[in-house]
């Protein structure tokens, strides 16, 4: 599809440098720097209260920072009002005018710009086609489903041909199935229009499904940035390992480090495990080891233990303490003698075998992949 309305707009890079925002004595943003390259969809991901929406509103010009700068390409827009930045903003609460038709809601910004009626009509029809709402022109917001209303809000943001698209938790009010459908629609629209987009969400699955690059914000600080694969495979802190996906955490003390392979032996209570570490780990360091539930192999059969020992760094005996059937996978909680049980996820046909095992069944778990962090 060729989207004529946005076809001539040069793609813009957004840069944020050292942004600080204070509310009285509270520092909501603490020197934030990030970049959204031209044509990228960048997600700002974090828990509630981390400063995500505050940062987005500063980029939009709806809030002024106490320190730092915002650039669109090389232009310093830090103190430009929103209408001079030409950004399209999609809010969580949608904020459609209830007394206006779909057509008039979308055309509102164009009418403020005093565009000719024929041009307004052309642009509105183009954007309705893009968001797949042709034929909805005369409907009122009260006649729309939640997903349709959000598409109208996206169309309204796009029709002004913005330099940058900004999304603030746009799917937060929708049910799970509709969120799942609409997030891919947003990604499709962003790709077709080639707009630079910054998307705020607290939902890791949402961010991973659509983002080119993700910044994880926590308590006003960027904890880590990377592609979805980089963040998942190489978390740089226990917070990231837990916030992005799910992890088991084992606290222990480094016993020894092989300086050639960085193979680290860690005492975890009565157990010793081996993990791949880094050059800065030393004997007697207190550490936290993070192991993802899906990276753990499990068997009930003692005859398979030797094969597991050949394939994995660690094989540990335990017993099933709890079973949770999630649908696509079965989550087991396995007692290995540590103060907390280990979560183990079982996929495929094997989950139906393990769901029938009684609590207390002896099992063997095996793993190699883990992340280790200094305390």
C-alpha positions as CSV (number, residue, x, y, z in Angstrom):
1,X,0.0,0.0,0.0
2,X,1.2,3.5,-0.8
3,X,0.1,6.0,1.8
4,X,0.1,9.3,0.0
5,X,-0.5,11.5,3.0
6,X,2.8,10.6,4.6
7,X,4.7,9.6,1.6
8,X,6.7,12.9,1.3
9,X,7.6,13.3,4.9
10,X,11.3,12.8,5.6
11,X,11.8,10.3,8.4
12,X,13.0,11.9,11.7
13,X,15.4,10.7,14.3
14,X,14.5,11.6,17.9
15,X,17.2,12.1,20.5
16,X,16.8,12.7,24.2
17,X,19.8,13.9,26.1
18,X,20.1,14.1,29.9
19,X,16.4,14.7,30.7
20,X,15.7,15.5,34.3
21,X,12.2,16.2,35.6
22,X,11.3,17.1,39.2
23,X,8.0,17.3,41.0
24,X,8.9,19.2,44.2
25,X,11.5,17.1,46.0
26,X,10.7,14.0,43.8
27,X,13.0,13.4,40.8
28,X,10.8,11.6,38.3
29,X,13.4,11.4,35.6
30,X,17.1,11.2,36.4
31,X,19.2,12.1,33.4
32,X,17.5,10.1,30.7
33,X,19.2,9.8,27.3
34,X,17.9,7.7,24.4
35,X,17.5,7.6,20.6
36,X,14.8,6.5,18.2
37,X,16.4,6.2,14.7
38,X,14.5,7.3,11.6
39,X,11.6,4.9,10.9
40,X,12.1,2.8,14.0
41,X,9.4,1.8,16.5
42,X,11.1,2.2,19.9
43,X,9.3,1.1,23.1
44,X,9.8,2.6,26.5
45,X,9.0,-0.3,28.8
46,X,8.7,-0.2,32.6
47,X,6.5,-0.7,35.6
48,X,3.8,1.8,36.7
49,X,5.4,4.9,38.2
50,X,8.7,4.5,36.4
51,X,8.4,7.8,34.5
52,X,7.4,6.5,31.1
53,X,4.5,8.8,30.5
54,X,6.4,11.8,31.9
55,X,9.2,11.2,29.4
56,X,6.8,10.8,26.5
57,X,5.0,14.1,27.4
58,X,8.3,15.9,27.4
59,X,9.1,14.5,23.9
60,X,5.7,15.7,22.8
61,X,6.1,19.2,24.4
62,X,3.3,18.7,26.8
63,X,5.8,19.0,29.7
64,X,9.0,21.0,30.0
65,X,12.1,19.3,31.5
66,X,14.1,20.8,34.3
67,X,17.3,19.8,32.6
68,X,18.3,18.2,29.3
69,X,17.3,18.5,25.6
70,X,15.1,16.9,23.0
71,X,16.1,16.9,19.3
72,X,14.2,16.0,16.2
73,X,17.2,15.3,13.9
74,X,19.5,18.3,14.6
75,X,16.7,20.7,15.6
76,X,16.5,21.5,19.3
77,X,12.8,21.3,20.1
78,X,13.1,21.2,23.9
79,X,11.0,24.4,24.4
80,X,8.8,24.3,21.3
81,X,5.1,24.0,22.0
82,X,3.4,20.7,20.8
83,X,1.8,22.3,17.7
84,X,5.2,23.4,16.4
85,X,6.8,20.0,16.9
86,X,4.1,18.3,14.7
87,X,3.8,15.1,16.6
88,X,0.9,12.7,16.5
89,X,-0.1,11.6,20.0
90,X,-2.3,8.5,20.8
91,X,-3.5,8.5,24.4
92,X,-4.7,5.6,26.5
93,X,-8.1,7.2,27.1
94,X,-8.6,7.8,23.3
95,X,-10.3,11.2,23.9
96,X,-12.5,11.3,20.8
97,X,-15.1,14.1,20.7
98,X,-18.4,12.3,21.5
99,X,-20.5,14.8,19.5
100,X,-18.5,14.5,16.3
101,X,-18.6,11.8,13.7
102,X,-15.6,9.6,12.9
103,X,-14.9,11.8,9.9
104,X,-15.0,15.0,11.9
105,X,-12.8,13.6,14.7
106,X,-10.1,12.7,12.2
107,X,-10.5,16.0,10.2
108,X,-10.3,18.2,13.3
109,X,-6.6,18.9,13.2
110,X,-6.7,19.5,9.5
111,X,-9.5,22.0,9.9
112,X,-7.5,23.9,12.5
113,X,-4.7,24.1,10.0
114,X,-7.3,25.6,7.5
115,X,-6.6,23.1,4.7
116,X,-8.9,23.2,1.7
117,X,-12.0,21.0,2.0
118,X,-10.9,18.8,-0.9
119,X,-7.5,18.1,0.6
120,X,-9.1,17.4,4.0
121,X,-11.5,14.9,2.4
122,X,-8.6,13.2,0.5
123,X,-6.5,12.9,3.6
124,X,-9.3,11.6,5.8
125,X,-10.2,8.9,3.2
126,X,-6.6,7.8,2.8
127,X,-6.1,7.4,6.6
128,X,-9.4,5.6,7.0
129,X,-8.3,3.1,4.4
130,X,-5.0,2.7,6.2
131,X,-6.6,1.9,9.5
132,X,-9.2,-0.3,7.8
133,X,-12.3,1.8,8.8
134,X,-13.6,2.7,5.3
135,X,-17.4,3.2,5.6
136,X,-17.2,4.4,9.2
137,X,-17.2,8.1,8.4
138,X,-20.7,8.9,9.7
139,X,-20.5,6.9,12.9
140,X,-20.2,8.5,16.3
141,X,-17.8,7.3,19.0
142,X,-20.7,5.7,20.9
143,X,-21.3,3.4,17.9
144,X,-17.7,2.1,17.9
145,X,-16.1,-0.9,19.7
146,X,-13.0,-0.2,21.8
147,X,-10.7,-1.4,19.0
148,X,-12.5,0.7,16.4
149,X,-12.3,3.8,18.6
150,X,-8.6,3.3,19.1
151,X,-8.1,3.0,15.3
152,X,-9.9,6.3,14.9
153,X,-7.5,7.9,17.4
154,X,-4.5,6.5,15.5
155,X,-6.0,7.8,12.2
156,X,-6.5,11.3,13.8
157,X,-2.8,11.2,14.9
158,X,-1.6,10.2,11.4
159,X,-3.7,12.4,9.3
160,X,-1.7,15.6,10.1
161,X,1.4,13.8,8.7
162,X,3.4,14.1,11.9
163,X,7.1,13.9,12.1
164,X,6.9,11.5,15.0
165,X,4.2,9.2,16.4
166,X,3.9,8.9,20.2
167,X,1.8,6.2,21.9
168,X,1.0,6.3,25.6
169,X,-0.3,2.9,26.7
170,X,-2.7,2.9,23.8
171,X,-4.1,-0.6,24.4
172,X,-4.3,-0.4,28.2
173,X,-8.1,-0.2,28.3
174,X,-8.8,-3.1,25.9
175,X,-9.3,-6.7,26.7
176,X,-6.5,-9.2,26.2
177,X,-7.7,-10.6,22.8
178,X,-8.2,-7.2,21.3
179,X,-4.9,-5.9,22.6
180,X,-3.2,-8.8,20.9
181,X,-4.9,-8.0,17.6
182,X,-4.4,-4.2,17.7
183,X,-0.7,-4.2,18.6
184,X,0.1,-5.9,15.3
185,X,-2.1,-3.4,13.5
186,X,-0.2,-0.6,15.1
187,X,3.1,-2.2,13.9
188,X,1.7,-2.7,10.4
189,X,0.6,1.0,10.2
190,X,3.9,2.2,11.5
191,X,5.8,0.1,8.9
192,X,3.6,1.2,6.0
193,X,3.9,4.9,6.9
194,X,7.6,4.6,7.8
195,X,7.0,7.0,10.8
196,X,9.4,7.1,13.6
197,X,7.4,6.0,16.6
198,X,7.9,5.9,20.4
199,X,5.6,3.6,22.3
200,X,5.1,3.5,26.1
201,X,3.9,0.3,27.7
202,X,4.2,-1.7,30.9
203,X,3.5,-4.9,29.0
204,X,6.6,-6.9,28.1
205,X,4.8,-9.1,25.6
206,X,3.4,-6.0,23.8
207,X,6.8,-4.4,23.6
208,X,8.6,-7.5,22.4
209,X,6.0,-8.2,19.7
210,X,6.3,-4.8,18.0
211,X,9.5,-3.0,18.9
212,X,12.7,-2.6,17.0
213,X,14.4,-1.4,20.1
214,X,13.4,-1.2,23.8
215,X,14.5,1.0,26.7
216,X,13.6,-0.4,30.1
217,X,12.8,2.4,32.5
218,X,12.7,1.9,36.3
219,X,12.4,4.6,39.0
220,X,13.4,7.3,36.5
221,X,16.5,5.6,35.2
222,X,17.1,3.6,32.1
223,X,18.2,0.2,33.4
224,X,19.0,-1.3,29.9
225,X,18.4,-0.8,26.2
226,X,18.5,-3.3,23.5
227,X,16.6,-5.4,20.9
228,X,14.0,-7.8,22.4
229,X,16.4,-10.7,21.9
230,X,19.3,-8.8,23.5
231,X,17.2,-7.9,26.6
232,X,15.9,-11.4,27.0
233,X,19.1,-13.3,26.4
234,X,21.5,-10.9,28.2
235,X,19.8,-9.1,31.1
236,X,22.2,-6.8,32.9
237,X,20.6,-6.9,36.3
238,X,18.3,-9.0,38.4
239,X,15.5,-6.4,37.8
240,X,15.8,-6.9,34.0
241,X,15.9,-10.7,34.4
242,X,12.7,-10.7,36.4
243,X,10.8,-7.9,34.6
244,X,11.6,-9.2,31.1
245,X,10.1,-12.8,31.3
246,X,10.4,-14.9,34.4
247,X,13.4,-16.1,36.3
248,X,14.5,-18.2,39.3
249,X,16.9,-16.4,41.6
250,X,19.5,-18.2,43.7
251,X,21.8,-16.4,46.1
252,X,25.2,-17.7,46.7
253,X,29.0,-17.2,47.0
254,X,31.6,-17.7,44.3
255,X,33.8,-20.7,45.1
256,X,36.2,-20.5,42.2
257,X,36.5,-19.0,38.7
258,X,38.2,-20.5,35.6
259,X,39.8,-17.5,34.0
260,X,40.0,-19.1,30.6
261,X,36.4,-20.2,30.3
262,X,34.8,-17.9,33.0
263,X,33.2,-21.0,34.3
264,X,32.1,-20.0,37.8
265,X,31.4,-22.4,40.7
266,X,28.8,-21.0,43.1
267,X,27.8,-22.4,46.5
268,X,24.0,-22.2,46.8
269,X,23.2,-23.4,50.3
270,X,24.1,-27.1,50.3
271,X,24.5,-27.1,46.5
272,X,27.3,-26.2,44.1
273,X,26.3,-25.1,40.6
274,X,28.4,-24.0,37.6
275,X,27.5,-21.0,35.4
276,X,29.2,-18.9,32.7
277,X,30.3,-15.7,34.4
278,X,32.4,-12.6,33.5
279,X,35.9,-11.4,34.1
280,X,35.0,-9.3,37.1
281,X,33.9,-12.2,39.3
282,X,36.2,-13.3,42.1
283,X,36.2,-16.0,44.7
284,X,34.1,-15.1,47.8
285,X,31.9,-12.6,45.8
286,X,28.3,-12.7,46.8
287,X,26.2,-13.3,43.7
288,X,22.7,-13.8,42.4
289,X,22.2,-16.5,39.8
290,X,19.1,-16.1,37.5
291,X,17.8,-19.1,35.6
292,X,14.8,-18.9,33.3
293,X,12.1,-21.6,33.8
294,X,12.1,-22.5,30.1
295,X,15.9,-23.1,30.2
296,X,15.6,-26.0,32.6
297,X,15.3,-29.6,31.4
298,X,13.4,-32.1,33.6
299,X,13.0,-35.8,33.7
300,X,11.5,-38.4,36.0
301,X,13.7,-41.2,34.8
302,X,17.0,-42.0,36.6
303,X,18.2,-43.7,33.4
304,X,18.3,-40.4,31.6
305,X,20.5,-38.7,34.2
306,X,23.9,-39.6,32.6
307,X,22.7,-38.2,29.3
308,X,21.7,-35.0,31.0
309,X,25.2,-34.8,32.6
310,X,26.8,-35.0,29.2
311,X,24.6,-32.1,27.9
312,X,24.3,-29.7,30.8
313,X,26.6,-28.2,33.4
314,X,24.2,-28.9,36.3
315,X,22.0,-31.8,37.1
316,X,20.1,-31.6,40.5
317,X,17.7,-34.0,42.1
318,X,14.4,-32.6,43.5
319,X,10.8,-33.2,44.0
320,X,7.6,-31.7,42.5
321,X,5.9,-29.4,45.0
322,X,3.3,-27.7,42.8
323,X,1.8,-27.9,39.3
324,X,0.2,-25.0,37.4
325,X,-1.3,-25.7,34.0
326,X,-1.2,-22.5,31.9
327,X,-2.3,-24.0,28.6
328,X,0.7,-23.6,26.2
329,X,3.0,-24.9,29.0
330,X,2.9,-26.5,32.4
331,X,4.7,-24.8,35.2
332,X,6.2,-27.0,37.9
333,X,7.7,-25.9,41.2
334,X,10.5,-28.2,42.2
335,X,12.1,-28.4,45.7
336,X,15.9,-28.8,45.3
337,X,16.8,-28.1,48.9
338,X,17.1,-24.3,48.5
339,X,14.9,-22.0,50.5
340,X,12.6,-21.5,47.5
341,X,11.4,-24.0,44.9
342,X,12.6,-23.6,41.3
343,X,10.1,-22.9,38.6
344,X,10.4,-25.2,35.6
345,X,8.3,-24.8,32.4
346,X,7.4,-27.9,30.4
347,X,6.1,-27.6,26.8
348,X,4.7,-29.8,24.1
349,X,3.2,-33.3,24.7
350,X,5.5,-33.7,27.8
351,X,3.3,-31.3,29.8
352,X,0.4,-33.8,29.7
353,X,2.8,-36.5,31.1
354,X,4.0,-34.3,34.0
355,X,0.6,-32.9,34.9
356,X,-0.4,-36.5,36.0
357,X,2.6,-37.0,38.3
358,X,1.7,-36.8,42.0
359,X,3.1,-34.1,44.3
360,X,6.3,-35.3,45.8
361,X,7.4,-37.2,42.8
362,X,11.3,-37.4,42.5
363,X,12.6,-35.7,39.4
364,X,16.0,-34.5,38.0
365,X,16.4,-31.0,36.6
366,X,19.3,-29.9,34.4
367,X,20.5,-26.5,33.1
368,X,23.5,-24.7,31.7
369,X,22.2,-21.3,30.7
370,X,22.0,-18.8,33.5
371,X,23.0,-15.2,34.3
372,X,25.1,-14.3,37.3
373,X,25.1,-10.9,39.0
374,X,27.3,-9.4,41.8
375,X,25.2,-8.5,44.8
